[in-house]
Amino acid sequence: MPEPFTQLDERCVNAIRMLAVDQVEAARSGHPGMPMGAAPMAYVLWTRFLRFDPRDPAWPDRDRFVLSAGHGSALLYALLHLCGFDLPLEELKRFRQWGSRTPGHPEYGHTPGVETTTGPLGQGLANGVGMAMAERFLAARFNRPGHEIVDHYVYGIVSDGDLMEGISHEAASLAGHLRLGRLIYLYDDNHISIDGPTEISFTEDRAARFAAYGWHVQRVEDGNDLAAIAAAIEAARAEHDRPSLIAVRTHIGYGSPHKQDTPSVHGEPLGPEETRLTKERLGWPVEPPFFVPDDVRDRFREAAERGAAAAAAWRERLSAFRSAFPDAAAEWDRALAGRLPEGWDAEIPVFPADPAGAATRVTSGKVLNALAKRVPNLVGGSADLSPSNKTLIEGEGDFGPGDYGCRNVRFGVREHGMGGILNGMALHGGLLPYGGTFLIFSDYLRPSIRLAALMRLHVIYVFTHDSIGLGEDGPTHQPVEHLAALRAMPGLTVVRPCDANETAEAWRWAVAEAEGPVALALTRQKVPVLDRGALAPADGLRKGAYVLADIGGGAPRLILVASGSEVALALEAARELAAEAGTVRVVSMPSWELFERQPEAYRREVFPPEVTARVAVEAGVAQGWERYVGSAGAVVGLEHFGASAPAKVLFEEFGITAAAVVDRARKLLRGGGAG
């Protein structure tokens, strides 16, 4: 039987509350209400159930805790400090200040013990689903009878706002379908949002909704009832075949005489007078701020010591696993360290020149499967577009209750949920996740891509049907502004290969060298496989842009630069122009981001400053290309939406042709400018 809760436990809860309040007061900004109401459930979880080791925050078999309601960051910082993580009290006093480790919303990699960056509501909920999927995959792959090295839970606190966001519906639906029994969310059911009572906009039966998804659902009517919260978590842990939601009826701003249960306490400091009254009401010393009694510290230290003991026991199990299964242990070490096995790229094909060519989505699928044979932790799928995106791994089954060790993930038509889940898989560690959809639908997961970029997560996006070249599906499915939009995102590397061999090099780079998320933009239509015997090798892709050919043999007078399917058009135009214009340089530029990382000397070598006659070619908006063509150059692109017709017709009708490139170049060479 677990020990009963005592007055000391109540004081520990109030210590969390008051540390959160004092952080917000010191900063004069923040969100005190959620921590004040959710402190009891957080306390029970962190001191009775959550396994963590403050001395080894990255212990692989730790339980994960996701504060999806990231605005309540002061709650998390209080817990991390009290539990002995490397977050001294001085950092809590610098809440939300320049250079502190306590930013306004939790940031992964910035604060020890923070498992994911949250704040955009619903994202953490989806991240936790990805973490739970990763746990099941690694357990299926590595656990052996008597040697369980993967055996942990994913816990989280979610809010009304999290459950309102559409991403929560997508991720929760998939979690229920996959029967992720080690996923447990505490729902901070406080009935308040920024606009007022939730009844003004959010009246569905949330418990019934999650039950319909296939979740195990419980209610705790009193959010201050520590024993009831503990019993609910125990029951959730005993439910092995369903994820769990525990709806805990809380009161935002609990303890504040005048602000409890009001919208204002969500995102405003209590103020000095209300802070004093709240502390007096809860029997807490008014002074000094950031006060933590010794017996409270001792109680939290007990939880940390239990976690450290669990981590030590796990390390002993891992040692026994290494002795019993050395090959599996070596694979485990590689996966957790993010290393690739020897010969990982040995089966990547080299594609022979072929004027008829192939769609880069097709060659991407071939390369993916070649990689999957040698990279066993490459895991992913598509948002119900696997046959189109070519994202299925041949010979592998579908990840799910039948076999969590399979590598094909059926995300369903859930692009945003997929994005958040991929982030969770990457955050968990041990997996190299990828996900596919049409480039047009990158809009649907853009918030998750942005967070992947912010966290520098190794996630690969397979975005196919990358232009008007998809043809008859029409403007609703034809991306025009999407390449420019993705390129505008800091930390994301966009790669648009021109042929099969650049596609192979794109995958090779994305798997082995990328230090953040990568978006591969791939064609639906066939493109020629270029003759690399006559042109520069495809490994120039690694530099983002490279001289594919100087047609004419001398110093270039004109530069044609293109990405993706339009590189073939640039080559065709260059051959026609060379006779009259002298040497024409063709630059393949699959990735602006990779090019900008090159030394200035290399960039000037590709684009000699003295050659000002430049034409860029891309079947999308021109925005951004001006940095490469300059004020004297021109862009052949699209500044409008597409239409429904065969791809060849669209390129002709919209002037994305070799003839259009030739015409624009001639005008530049005659001094006619970019018009």
N, C-alpha and C positions, 0 to 999 in steps of 0.2 A: 504494500500500500504506500502511495506517495505521502510525504509529510503534509499535514494540513497547513493551510496558509495562516499567517499570524499578522499581528500588528506591524512587525518588521517588514513584511511583504507590502503592506499598505504604504509604509513610509518609503519603500523603494519605488513604488509607483509614483508617489508624489515627488520624489527626487527627479525622476524622468520628466514629469510635468514641469517642474520649476526650472530645471536646466533648459528646457525648451523655451519657456517664457523668458528667462533671463537672456538667452541668446537673441531672441527677437527684440527685446527691449534695448539691448546693447547696440544692435544694428539699426534700431528705429525702423526696421522693415522686416517682413517675413510673415509666416503663417503659424500662429500659436495654437489655433483652435483644434486642428486635427491631432497634434501631439497630446494635447490635454485630454481629449476624449479617448484616444486610442492607446494611451500609455498602459492601461491594465492588460490588454491583450498582448501588447508587445512585450511587456515584462514576463508574463507567463510563458510565452513562446521562447524568449531568449534565455530564461533561467531554468526552464523545466524540460525543454524539448530540443531546441536548436543546438546542433553540434558544430562548434567552431573552435579554433585555436588561435588566439590573438598573436602568438609568437610565430605562427605560420599561417597567415591569412589565405594563402593559396593552396593549402592542404587539399589534394584532389578529391578526397572522399568526404569533405565537409558538407554539411547541409547548406543549401543556398537560401539567402533571404533577399527578397525583392520588395523594395518599397515602391510599389507602382504609383502610389499617391505621393510623388516626389516633392510636392510642395511642403510636405511634412518633414523636410530634411532635418530640422532641429531635433525631431524624435530620434532619427537614426544616429545623428552625431552624439546625442546624449547616451544612447545605448553603446555605441562603439567606445566612447570614453570610459564609461562605467565598467565595461567588460574587459578593459585592459588593452585595447588596440592602441597603436601608436598615434593617438590623437589626444594630446595633453589638453588640460583645461584652458590653457592660453589660446588654443585654437578655437574653442567654443566661444571664447570672449571676442574673437575676431570674426565672428559669423558674418558672411556676406561681404567681407572686406578684401581689398586687393591683396593677392598673394597668400591668402589663408587657405587652409585645407578644409574649410567649411563653407563651400559656395552655396548660393541660394537654392539650388537643386542638386541632388547627389550626382557626382561625376565619377564614372569608372576610371581607374588608373590615377585618380587625383587624391583620393582619400582611402587609406587602408581599410579594408572590410566592405567597401562599397562594391557590390557585384555588378551593377549596371547603371548607366546614366538614365535617370527618369525625370519626369516633369511634364512632358507632353502626355496627357492622360491616355491610358490604355496600353501604352508601349510596354511598360513593365509587366503587365499581365501577359502579353504575348511573349515577352522575353522568357518568362518563367515556364511557359509551355515548351519553348525550345530547349531550355535547360533540362526539363523533365524528359523530353525526347532523347537528349544526349545521354542522360543517365541510363535510360533503358537500353539504348544502343550499345553503350560501352559495357554494361552489365552482361548483355547477351553475348558480346564478342569475347569478353575476357574472364568472366567468372567461371570457376570450375567447382565441382562438388568439394566442399571443405575448404575452398579458397575463394572467398568472396571479397574482391578488392573494390568493387563498386556497389555501394549499398547506402544511398543517402536520399534525402527528401529535398524537395523544393517548396519553400514556404513564401508567402507574400502577404502584404496588406494592400487591399484594393479599396477604392472609394466609390461613392456614387458617380463621380465624374468618370472614373475608369470604366464603370459598367455602362455609362451612356455612350461612350465613344464606339464607333462602328468596329474598330479593330478588335474590341473585346468580344463582340459577337462572333467574328471570324475565328479568333484563336480559341475561344471557349468551345465552340462547336467542334473544332478539330480535336481538341483535347479530350472531349467526351467520347468522340468516335474512336480515338486511339486508346481509351481506357487507361489513362495515365494516373495510376493509383497513388503515385508518390508525389503528387502535386496537391498542395493544401493552401487555400487562400482564406484569409480572415477578411471579411467584408466590413468595413467601418461604416455601418448603416446609421448615419447620424441625421438623416432627413434634411440636410441643409446644403445648398449650393450657393454660389456667389450671388445669384439673382434673388435668392430667398428660399423658402421651403421647397423641397423637391416636388411637392405635390403640384406645383405650377407647371411642371413639364415632364415628370418622371413618375408615372403612377402604375406601371406594369408590375406584375407579381414577379419580382426578381428571383425569388426562390424557385417558383414554378418554371421560370425560364431556364435556369441552370439544371433543374431536374430533367427538363425536356431535352437538354443537351446530353444527358447521360451522366450528370454529376451527382455525387452524394451530397445532400444539402442538409444543414442543421441550422437551428436558430438558438441564439443566446439572448434572452430578453433583457438582461441587465449587464451592460458593458463593464460594470465594476465588480461583477461576481467572478472572482478569480477561480474559484473551484469549478464553476460551470464552464468557464472558458477552457480550463485544463481538461475537463471531461470530454468536451467537444473535440479538442485536438486529439485526445487519445482515441476517440471513436473514429476520427478521420484517418489516423494512422493504421487502424485495424481494417480499413476498407481498401483492399488491394486492387480492385478491378475498376474503380472509378475515381476520378479527381474529386476533390472535396471543396465545397464552399461553406464557410461558417459565417452566417449573417449575425453580427454582434451589434445589438442596439446600443449605440453610444450617444453621447451628448457633446457636440462640438463646444470647445471652450469650457469643459467641465471644471467647476469650482469657481468660476468667475461670477460674482454676485449679479452683475448687470449685463454681461455679454454672453453668457452661456446660452446656447441654442439660437444665436443670432447670426445673420450672414456676415456682420462686420468682423467677427472674431476669426473668420477664415483667413483673411489676408492683411490684418492690421495689428500692430502692437496693442497690448492691453492698455498701455499708458502707465505712468508711475503710480497714480492713485489706485487704479483698478488692480494693478499688480500687487500692491500692498494689501488690498482687501482680499484678494484671492489667496494669498499666502496665509493671511490670518484665518480665513475660512477653512483652509485645509490644515491648519495647525503647523504651518511651516515658518521658520524664522524669516522675518522680513529682511534682515541684514545678516551677514553680507550676501550679495548676489552670488550665484554659482556655488552655493553652499551644498556640500555633500557630507553627511555624517559618516564616521568611521565604520559603524556597524552596517550601513548601507553599502559602502565600498566592499566590505568583507563578503556580503551576500553575493554581490555580482562576481567577486573574485572566485567564489565557489563554483559558479557556472563556468568560468574560464578554465579553472583547474580540471573540471570534469571533461571539458572539451579537449584540453591538452592531453589528458590520459587516454581519451578515445583516439586521438591522433597518433599517440605513441603505440597503442595496440594495433592500429591500422598499419603502421610502418613495420611491425613485426609480421603481420599477415602478408604484407607485400614481399618481405624478405623470404618468407616460406614459399610464396608464389614464384619468386624468381628461381629458387632452387628446384622446384617441382616442374616448372614450365618455362625454361629459359628462352625459347623462341617467342612465346607469347609475351613474356616480360620485356623482351627487346622491342617488340612491336608496341607495347604499352608505353615504354619510355619514349619512343619516337613520336607517337601520337600526342602524348601530353606535352612534349617539348616543341611540337610543331616542326619536327624534322622529317625529311623525306627519306625513304629507304634507298639503298644503293640501286642504281639502275632504274630509278623511278620513271625516267622519260625514254627508256630504251625502245618502247614500242610505238612512240609517236610517229605516225607515217610521214614520209616525204612524198608530196604529190607531183606527178610528172606534168609537164606543160600540156595544156589542153585548151585550145581556143573555144570549144563548146563550154567547158568549165563546169562548175557546180556551185550551188548556193552555199554561202559560208555557214549557214545554219546546219547544212548537211555535213560539211567537213568538220564543223565543231562537234557534232555528235560522234563522228568517228574518232576524233582526238580525245574526247571525253572518255569514250570506252577504252581507248588504248591506255589512258592514264589510270582508269579505274582498276585495270588488271594489276597495276603495280603500287597503287596508292590506296590501301584498304580502308582508310578513314575518309575518303572522298564520298560525301553523302549529300543527296539533294533530290530535286524534282522540279515540278512545274505547277503553276496554278491552272491545272486542268488543260494544259496545252502540250503535254509531253510529245505527242506525235508531230506537232508542228515545231516545237522548240528543239526537238531531238535531244532530250535530256534524260532518257531512260538508260540505265546501265543494264546491258544485256546479261542474261544469266542470273540476275539478282531478282529476288522477290520484292514484295512491297512491305515497307516498314509498318508494323502494326502488331496487334495482340497475338497473331499467329506466329510471328517471328520478329522481334524487335531488333534482330541483328541484320535485317535486310537494309539495303542502301537506297532504294527508290522510295521517295516520300511523295505520297499523293496529297498535295495541299488542297485540292479542290479549287473552285473559283473564289479564292480568298487571297488576292494579291497583297493587301495590306497586312493581313494576318501572317502570310508567308514571310514578308519582310521582317516583321518583329520576331517571328519564330527563328528565322535564320540568324538574327542577332543573338538570340538566346543560346542557340547551338554553338556559335562561335565563342560567346562569353564563357560557356561552361568549360570549354577546353576539350581537346582530344579529337575533334572533328574538323574537317575542312568542308564547310557547307556551301552549296550553290543552289540557286533557284532561278526558274525561267518564266518568262511571259513575253508578250509582244512589247516592243519598245514603247508603243503608244500608252500602254498600261503601267509604265514606270511611274506615271502620275499617281496611280493608286497606292503605290508603296513608297512614295518619295519621302514622307516623314521618317520611315524606318531606314531608308538609305542615308538620310542626313545624320541620323544617330549613329549608324555604322561608321560614317565618315568621322564624326566627332569622337567616337571611341577608338577609331583606327582598327576596326575589326576586319579579319581576313574572311570576307564573304565575296563570292563571285556571282554576279548577276548575268544571266544568259538572256539578252534582249534581242529577239529575232524580229523579222518583218520590219526592217529598220528605216524604211522610206516609202515614197510613192510606189516603189518597185513591188510592193505587195499587190498592187493592181486593183482587181475588181471589188474588193471589200469597201473601197471608197474612203472618203475623207475622215470618217469616224475612226478608221483604223490606220490611217496613214500619218505617221509622225512627221511633223515639219519643224516645230520649235523644240523638240525634246533633246536633241543632241546639245543645243546651246544651253538649255536649262540644266542638264546634267553637268556640263562642263563648268557651269557657274558655281558648282558646289565645292567648297574647299575640302580637300582630303579624299575625294573620289577620283579614281583614274578611269577615264573613258577610253576604250580601245575599239576602233572601227576598222577591222582588217580588210584589205583589198582583195584577197584571194585565199585559196586553200592553205598555202604555206604561211602566209601571214597569220591566218587563223590558228595554225598549229603553234606558231611562235607566241601568239597572244596567250594561249592556254599555258604554254611552258612558262612564260613570265608570270602570269597570274597565280599559278600554283606555287612557284618556287621563290619568287622575289618580291611580290606585292607586300607592302606593309600596311595595307588598309583595303577598303572595298574596291572592287573592280567591276565595271560595267562593260560587257562585251556587246557591241552592236553588230548584228549579223543580218545578212540578206535572206529574203525569201526566194528571190530570183537568182538564176544562174549568173555567175561572173566568170570570165576566163581565168584559168590557172596560168599565171604568167611564166614565161620562159626564163628561168633564173640563170640559164647559161649565157643569155644575152643581156640580162638585167642584173641589178644588184641583188645579193641574197636577202632572203626574207628576215634574217635575224636583225636587220636594221630596225625592225619594229621596236626593239628594246630601247632605242634612242628616241622613240616617239615620231621622228621624221627622218628621212634619209633620201639621198639622191638615188632615185631609181635608175635614171639614165640621163646622160647628156647627149641628146640626139643632134649630131652634127660634128662632134669631136673637139671643138674649140671651147673658148670661154663662153659661158652662156650670155645671151642677150635678152632672153625671156625666160621666166620661170612659171611653170604650170604646177600648181600644188592641189592635191585632192586627197580625199579619204574614201575608204570603202569602195563601193561599186563604181564610183566616179573616177577612180584611178585609171581604169581601162579607157575611159573617154579622154582623159588627159593625154594618155599615150597616143591614142589615135590622132588627136588634134596636133600633138607635137610632131608627129611624122609628116603631117601635111604642111605644117608651118616651117619646118626646118629648111626647106628648099628656098624659101623667100626671106626668112628671118635670121638665118644663121643658126648657131647652136641654140637649141631649146632644152632647158633643164626640166625634167619631170621629177617632182618630189612626192613621194608617198608619205602621208602624214596621218597615221592611224591614231596617234594619241598626242594631244596638245600637252597634257600634263607631263608625260614622259619627256617630251621635247624640252619643256621649260626647266626640267631638272638637269639638263646637260650644260656643260661649261659654255660660257659665252663664245669661246673660240670655235666650238663645234657648231653652234647655232649660226654664227656668221659664215662659216664654211658652207653650210647648206643654203643659207639665204644671203649671198654676198650683198652688202649694203649698196654697192654701186649698181646692182641690177634692180632697177625700180619698176621695170615692166613685169608685172606679176598678175596672174589670174588664178584665183581659187575656185574649185569646182566641188560643190556638195549639194545633194538634193535635200536641202533644208534651208532655214533662214540664215542670212549672211552674218548675223550678229556674232562678233568676235573675230571673224576672219580678217578684219581690218588691221589687226596687230601683225599679221603676216604678209599681207599684200601692200600695206602702207597706203598713204593718201593718193599715190599715183597709180595704184592697182585697181583691180576690179574683181567682182565675185559673180560667178554664174550659180545661182541658187533659186530658192523659192521664197517669196514673201506673201504667200497666200496658202490656203488649204488646197488639198488635192481633189480628186474626182474619182468616180467609179468607171474604170475602163482597164483593158489589159495594160500591163506595165510598159510595154514598148510604146504604146500609143501615148501614155501619159508623159513619158520622157520627151517624146517628140513634141507634143502639144504644149508642154510647159518649158520647152527650150533647154532641157538638160541633155544636150547632145554635143558630140565632137564639133559639129558645124557651128554651134553657138559659141563654143569655146574659141574656135578659130576666128570667128567674126569679132569677138570681144578683144582677142589678142591683137588682131590687125589694127583695130582702132587705137589701142594703146601704142603700138609701134609707130603708127602714123602721127602720134601726138594728139590723138583725139580724146585722151583722158579715159575715165572709167565709165563713161556713158554708154 
